[in-house]
């Protein structure tokens, strides 16, 4: 499945077969203009695709079925059959089958991504409960990809037109968050985010805001010690590693006053601290990106939506944006690699960035 054209091969997982994933794929890829920027490969089964295609009679969706990775048709949508058997599809229902085949699709597609057989991967939503098994014991795509790519750490990075939010901790219970807020974890996440913004988003010198853990960022130690004892020292050390970061900021005031607009990314301490303002303030459709792995993986920022599955009313906007972002990151990485081969080009970009930095050398903390 190696690339034969200048456009990337983008893989798609089907997600939970009883959710809205396949409907989103069909609705999005119906627009044949996408074939101008990428070659789609859906990791699923043609029978499942046809099941949902019949429920969308107004959609004109054609594809080629491929049995191995060497027969990709760059002028058409490709479906790679990850399984041959017929399965029970019950839209809107949480079933073992839904989880089992979501995992099959994901493992085959992610394996192709790791092997370099596809250039990027867009994942449809899975349900965390029914995917659990002895072979798949992960709380979501992000920890699974960390395990598969055998990297020390990854970052869940939410991206929209006007903001980016990275998470220090992801799907963790509130009572366990504080023990994961360590100097080492913060520096590690900042390092990954800093490198990702350079390589994946073309930002020469990223400006990173770090939120506090406690209300009012601890009020100088009156409401918790984490800011004074952990977060501030981590920021100081990160600066010594040439990471342009500031904080800790009180989360409520930071977002309410629009301070996020001054930064390229915000590092939130926990899931809801970052995701609630992101989903409330983000312009356009949000995309979830896994930073820190060699492969490119994006997804829409919503779940399986069982309540509307099979009704033909799912909105594909976020899924479409996930495809665009996947292709953009592929192109950004190519540009980054070219800059490294041509130092003069990189120096020129750095001069522009430093000129901007001179005007914002000290932001309020």
C-alpha positions as CSV (number, residue, x, y, z in Angstrom):
1,X,0.0,0.0,0.0
2,X,3.0,2.3,-0.5
3,X,2.3,5.7,-1.9
4,X,2.5,5.9,-5.7
5,X,1.3,9.5,-6.0
6,X,2.0,12.8,-4.3
7,X,-1.2,12.7,-2.3
8,X,-1.2,10.7,1.0
9,X,-3.1,7.4,1.6
10,X,-5.5,8.0,4.5
11,X,-6.9,5.1,6.3
12,X,-10.3,5.1,8.1
13,X,-11.5,2.9,10.9
14,X,-15.2,2.1,11.1
15,X,-15.5,2.6,14.8
16,X,-18.4,0.9,16.6
17,X,-20.4,-0.7,13.8
18,X,-23.6,0.2,15.6
19,X,-22.6,3.9,16.0
20,X,-22.5,6.7,13.5
21,X,-18.9,6.0,12.2
22,X,-19.7,4.4,8.9
23,X,-22.5,6.9,8.2
24,X,-19.9,9.7,8.7
25,X,-17.4,8.0,6.4
26,X,-20.0,7.5,3.6
27,X,-21.3,11.1,3.9
28,X,-17.9,12.6,3.9
29,X,-16.2,10.6,1.2
30,X,-19.3,11.0,-1.1
31,X,-17.7,14.3,-2.0
32,X,-15.3,13.1,-4.7
33,X,-13.2,16.3,-4.4
34,X,-11.5,14.6,-1.4
35,X,-9.9,12.2,-3.9
36,X,-7.9,15.2,-5.2
37,X,-6.1,15.5,-1.8
38,X,-5.9,11.9,-0.6
39,X,-6.5,8.3,-1.4
40,X,-9.0,6.8,1.1
41,X,-8.8,3.3,2.4
42,X,-11.6,2.2,4.7
43,X,-10.7,-0.7,7.1
44,X,-14.0,-2.5,7.6
45,X,-16.0,-4.9,5.5
46,X,-18.0,-4.3,2.3
47,X,-21.2,-5.8,3.8
48,X,-21.2,-3.3,6.6
49,X,-20.5,-0.5,4.2
50,X,-23.4,-1.6,2.1
51,X,-25.7,-1.9,5.1
52,X,-25.3,1.8,5.8
53,X,-25.2,2.9,2.2
54,X,-28.7,1.4,1.7
55,X,-29.9,3.6,4.6
56,X,-28.6,6.7,2.7
57,X,-30.4,6.5,-0.7
58,X,-29.7,10.1,-1.5
59,X,-25.9,9.5,-1.2
60,X,-23.9,8.5,-4.3
61,X,-21.1,6.3,-2.8
62,X,-19.0,3.9,-4.8
63,X,-15.9,2.0,-3.8
64,X,-13.4,-0.8,-4.8
65,X,-12.9,-3.8,-2.5
66,X,-9.2,-4.6,-2.0
67,X,-7.8,-7.8,-0.4
68,X,-4.2,-6.8,0.0
69,X,-2.2,-3.6,0.4
70,X,-0.7,-3.5,-3.1
71,X,-3.9,-3.0,-5.0
72,X,-4.9,0.5,-3.9
73,X,-6.9,2.4,-6.5
74,X,-5.8,6.1,-6.2
75,X,-8.7,7.2,-8.3
76,X,-11.4,5.7,-6.1
77,X,-12.4,4.9,-2.5
78,X,-11.0,1.6,-1.3
79,X,-12.5,-0.8,1.3
80,X,-10.0,-3.2,2.9
81,X,-11.9,-6.2,4.2
82,X,-10.7,-6.8,7.8
83,X,-13.1,-9.7,8.1
84,X,-15.2,-11.8,5.8
85,X,-18.0,-13.1,8.0
86,X,-21.4,-11.5,8.1
87,X,-22.2,-9.9,11.5
88,X,-25.3,-8.6,13.2
89,X,-25.6,-4.8,12.9
90,X,-28.0,-3.2,15.3
91,X,-27.7,0.6,15.0
92,X,-27.9,2.4,18.3
93,X,-27.3,-0.7,20.4
94,X,-24.3,-1.3,22.7
95,X,-23.3,-4.9,21.9
96,X,-20.2,-7.1,22.1
97,X,-20.1,-7.4,18.4
98,X,-20.0,-3.6,18.0
99,X,-16.9,-3.5,20.2
100,X,-15.2,-6.6,18.8
101,X,-15.3,-5.4,15.2
102,X,-14.3,-1.9,16.1
103,X,-11.2,-3.3,17.7
104,X,-10.5,-5.5,14.6
105,X,-10.8,-2.4,12.3
106,X,-8.6,-0.3,14.6
107,X,-5.8,-2.9,15.1
108,X,-5.5,-3.7,11.4
109,X,-5.6,0.0,10.4
110,X,-3.2,1.1,13.1
111,X,-0.9,-1.7,12.2
112,X,-0.8,-0.4,8.6
113,X,-0.1,3.1,9.9
114,X,2.8,1.9,12.0
115,X,4.2,-0.2,9.1
116,X,4.1,2.9,6.8
117,X,1.5,1.3,4.4
118,X,-0.8,4.3,4.9
119,X,0.3,7.9,5.5
120,X,-2.4,8.9,8.0
121,X,-5.4,7.5,10.0
122,X,-8.8,9.0,10.8
123,X,-10.5,7.0,13.5
124,X,-14.3,6.8,13.9
125,X,-15.7,6.7,17.4
126,X,-15.6,3.6,19.6
127,X,-17.4,3.0,22.9
128,X,-15.0,2.5,25.8
129,X,-17.1,-0.2,27.5
130,X,-17.6,-2.8,24.8
131,X,-14.1,-2.7,23.4
132,X,-12.6,-4.0,26.6
133,X,-11.1,-7.5,26.5
134,X,-8.0,-9.4,27.5
135,X,-6.4,-8.3,24.3
136,X,-7.6,-4.7,24.3
137,X,-7.4,-3.1,27.7
138,X,-7.2,0.6,26.9
139,X,-9.5,3.5,27.8
140,X,-9.4,4.9,24.2
141,X,-7.5,5.4,21.0
142,X,-4.7,7.5,22.6
143,X,-3.4,5.0,25.1
144,X,-3.7,2.2,22.5
145,X,-1.6,4.1,20.0
146,X,1.0,4.9,22.7
147,X,1.3,1.2,23.4
148,X,1.3,0.2,19.7
149,X,4.0,2.7,18.7
150,X,6.0,1.9,21.8
151,X,6.7,5.5,22.8
152,X,7.2,6.8,26.4
153,X,4.3,9.2,26.2
154,X,1.7,10.8,23.9
155,X,-0.5,13.8,24.2
156,X,-4.2,14.2,23.4
157,X,-4.3,17.5,21.4
158,X,-7.6,19.1,20.5
159,X,-7.4,21.4,17.5
160,X,-9.8,24.0,16.1
161,X,-9.6,27.2,14.0
162,X,-8.9,29.5,17.0
163,X,-7.4,27.3,19.7
164,X,-5.5,24.2,20.6
165,X,-5.8,22.4,23.9
166,X,-3.5,19.7,25.1
167,X,-4.2,17.4,28.1
168,X,-1.8,16.5,30.9
169,X,-4.2,13.7,32.0
170,X,-6.9,12.1,29.9
171,X,-9.6,9.6,31.0
172,X,-8.7,9.6,34.6
173,X,-11.0,9.8,37.6
174,X,-11.0,13.2,39.5
175,X,-9.6,11.6,42.7
176,X,-6.5,10.3,40.8
177,X,-5.6,13.5,38.9
178,X,-3.5,15.2,41.5
179,X,-1.0,12.3,41.9
180,X,-0.4,12.5,38.1
181,X,0.4,16.2,38.2
182,X,4.2,15.8,38.6
183,X,7.1,17.9,37.4
184,X,8.3,15.0,35.2
185,X,4.9,14.6,33.5
186,X,4.4,18.3,32.8
187,X,7.9,18.6,31.3
188,X,7.4,15.5,29.2
189,X,4.0,16.7,27.9
190,X,5.4,20.2,27.2
191,X,8.3,18.7,25.2
192,X,5.9,16.6,23.1
193,X,3.6,19.5,22.4
194,X,6.4,21.9,21.6
195,X,7.9,19.5,19.1
196,X,4.5,18.6,17.6
197,X,3.6,22.3,17.0
198,X,6.9,22.7,15.2
199,X,6.7,19.6,13.1
200,X,3.0,19.0,12.7
201,X,1.7,22.6,12.6
202,X,4.6,24.5,11.2
203,X,5.0,26.9,14.2
204,X,8.7,27.8,14.5
205,X,8.6,28.9,18.2
206,X,5.3,27.8,19.9
207,X,3.9,29.8,22.7
208,X,2.4,27.5,25.4
209,X,0.1,28.4,28.3
210,X,0.0,26.1,31.3
211,X,-3.1,26.0,33.5
212,X,-3.1,25.5,37.2
213,X,-4.7,22.5,38.9
214,X,-6.5,24.3,41.7
215,X,-9.1,27.1,41.7
216,X,-7.4,30.5,41.1
217,X,-4.2,28.6,40.3
218,X,-3.8,27.9,44.0
219,X,-3.9,31.5,45.2
220,X,-0.1,31.4,45.9
221,X,-0.5,28.3,48.0
222,X,-3.7,29.2,49.9
223,X,-5.8,26.7,47.8
224,X,-3.4,23.8,47.2
225,X,0.4,23.6,46.8
226,X,0.7,22.0,43.4
227,X,1.2,25.3,41.5
228,X,4.0,26.5,43.8
229,X,5.7,23.1,44.4
230,X,5.2,21.4,41.0
231,X,3.8,23.4,38.1
232,X,5.9,26.5,38.5
233,X,9.2,24.6,38.8
234,X,8.2,22.5,35.8
235,X,7.6,25.6,33.7
236,X,10.9,27.1,34.8
237,X,12.8,23.9,33.9
238,X,11.0,23.7,30.5
239,X,12.0,27.2,29.7
240,X,15.6,26.2,30.2
241,X,15.0,23.5,27.6
242,X,14.0,26.3,25.1
243,X,10.3,25.7,25.5
244,X,8.4,29.0,25.3
245,X,5.9,28.4,28.1
246,X,4.1,30.5,30.7
247,X,1.8,30.1,33.7
248,X,0.2,28.6,35.7
249,X,-3.0,30.4,34.9
250,X,-6.3,30.2,36.6
251,X,-8.4,28.2,34.2
252,X,-11.7,30.1,34.6
253,X,-10.2,33.6,34.1
254,X,-7.9,32.4,31.4
255,X,-10.7,31.3,29.1
256,X,-13.2,33.9,30.1
257,X,-10.8,36.7,29.3
258,X,-9.8,35.2,26.0
259,X,-6.2,34.8,27.0
260,X,-6.0,31.6,25.0
261,X,-5.9,33.7,21.9
262,X,-2.4,34.8,22.8
263,X,-1.0,31.3,22.7
264,X,-0.5,28.5,20.2
265,X,-1.6,25.9,22.6
266,X,-2.9,25.5,26.2
267,X,-1.8,22.6,28.5
268,X,-4.8,21.7,30.7
269,X,-4.2,19.6,33.8
270,X,-7.3,17.3,33.3
271,X,-9.9,16.3,30.8
272,X,-12.9,18.6,31.6
273,X,-10.7,21.6,32.5
274,X,-9.6,21.6,28.8
275,X,-12.5,20.0,27.0
276,X,-15.3,22.1,28.4
277,X,-13.9,25.4,27.2
278,X,-12.6,23.9,24.0
279,X,-16.1,22.6,23.1
280,X,-17.7,25.9,24.2
281,X,-15.3,28.4,22.6
282,X,-13.7,26.6,19.6
283,X,-14.6,28.0,16.2
284,X,-15.3,25.5,13.5
285,X,-15.3,21.8,14.1
286,X,-12.9,20.3,16.6
287,X,-10.4,17.6,15.8
288,X,-8.6,15.2,18.2
289,X,-4.9,14.6,17.2
290,X,-2.5,12.2,18.9
291,X,0.8,14.0,19.3
292,X,4.0,12.0,20.0
293,X,3.8,9.1,17.6
294,X,5.5,8.7,14.3
295,X,2.1,8.1,12.5
296,X,-0.6,10.7,12.0
297,X,-3.9,10.0,13.7
298,X,-6.9,12.3,13.9
299,X,-10.5,11.9,14.8
300,X,-13.7,13.9,15.3
301,X,-14.2,15.3,18.8
302,X,-17.4,13.4,19.5
303,X,-18.6,9.9,20.4
304,X,-20.6,7.0,18.9
305,X,-23.9,8.9,19.2
306,X,-26.0,5.8,19.6
307,X,-29.1,8.0,20.0
308,X,-29.0,9.0,16.3
309,X,-27.2,6.0,14.8
310,X,-28.8,4.5,11.7
311,X,-31.2,7.5,11.3
312,X,-29.1,9.2,8.6
313,X,-29.0,12.5,10.4
314,X,-25.4,12.5,11.8
315,X,-23.4,15.6,11.0
316,X,-20.2,14.8,9.3
317,X,-18.5,18.3,9.7
318,X,-16.1,17.3,12.4
319,X,-15.2,14.1,10.6
320,X,-14.5,16.0,7.4
321,X,-12.3,18.4,9.3
322,X,-10.4,15.4,10.8
323,X,-9.5,14.4,7.2
324,X,-8.4,17.9,6.3
325,X,-6.2,18.1,9.4
326,X,-4.7,14.7,8.8
327,X,-3.7,15.8,5.3
328,X,-2.5,19.1,6.6
329,X,-0.2,17.5,9.1
330,X,1.1,15.1,6.5
331,X,2.1,18.1,4.3
332,X,3.5,20.0,7.3
333,X,5.8,17.1,8.2
334,X,7.0,17.0,4.6
335,X,7.7,20.7,4.8
336,X,9.5,20.3,8.2
337,X,11.7,17.6,6.8
338,X,12.5,19.8,3.8
339,X,13.5,22.6,6.1
340,X,15.9,20.4,8.0
341,X,17.5,19.5,4.7
342,X,17.7,23.2,3.8
343,X,18.9,25.1,6.9
344,X,18.7,28.5,5.2
345,X,15.0,28.0,4.8
346,X,14.6,27.2,8.4
347,X,16.7,30.1,9.6
348,X,14.6,32.5,7.5
349,X,11.4,31.3,9.2
350,X,13.1,31.6,12.6
351,X,14.1,35.2,12.0
352,X,10.4,36.1,11.4
353,X,9.3,34.2,14.6
354,X,11.9,35.9,16.7
355,X,10.8,39.3,15.4
356,X,7.3,38.5,16.7
357,X,8.6,37.2,20.0
358,X,10.4,40.5,20.7
359,X,6.9,42.1,21.1
360,X,5.7,39.5,23.6
361,X,8.8,38.7,25.6
362,X,6.8,38.9,28.8
363,X,3.2,37.8,29.0
364,X,1.3,38.0,32.2
365,X,1.4,34.9,34.4
